[in-house]
Amino acid sequence: MSTIAAKPYPYSLPRGSKPCLIVIDMQRDFVEAGGFGEALGNDVSLLTAIVPTVKRLLDCFRALDLPIVHTREAHKADLSDCPPAKLKRGGASIKIGDLGPMGRILIDGELGNELLPELRALSDELEMTKPGKGAFYATPLQDYLQGLAITHLLFAGVTTEVCVQTSMREANDRGYECLIVEDATESYFPEFKQAAINMIIAQGGIVGWAASCEQVIAGLEQVYG
């Protein structure tokens, strides 16, 4: 066994299996100006700031030939997979399915629903849409991970307290060993990010572990480099 230095204690990486990086929702609707996130009144520059760190993680996983999954929160064009409660929630001036500066908001195939150009998935990486906050609900993720015998998941992306934390909790309930890369995740509300990480690592890592990008890369290179 080798480990990644992490909180609340070192995160073990068993030899003979490969950890998978799950990059949550680094899509233009959430991160770029003119998208859904900004339409809700958020400062998207907070999210843009993590793009270089996420890219470093991707480069590391690719160099070490480790699996990567990219998610996008997206709905069908007819909104048949969007519950009415989700569609109506928030009272914003623009809602899911409405026409925004980058096409219809959170609709698969629209410009705003694409991953950021610098973080696009490669042809051998799984890119999948998810109609909910969690990466396991109504997606092929569980089958994909089981097919590769993956037991360890590292999480990056946005937003920390919503889609990232939800996905980690879903994974925890399914028996995966989960770690969040602290400087590769972000929220429109910095205090929410910190609170989410505190909840994840509380009580001896009740949901999982947390580590920096530097700590993650050092640990991965030691085992798989």
Secondary structure, DSSP 4 states (H G I P E B T S, - for coil): -EEE--BSSPEEE-TTS--EEEEE--BHHHHSTTSHHHHTT--THHHHTTHHHHHHHHHHHHHTT--EEEEEE-B-TT-TTS-HHHHHTT--SS-TTSEETTEETTBTTSGGGSBPGGGPPPTTSEEEEESSSSSSTTSSHHHHHHHTT--EEEEEEE-IIIIIHHHHHHHHHTT-EEEEEEEEEE-SSHHHHHHHHHHHHHHHHSS-EEE-HHHHHHHHHHHH-
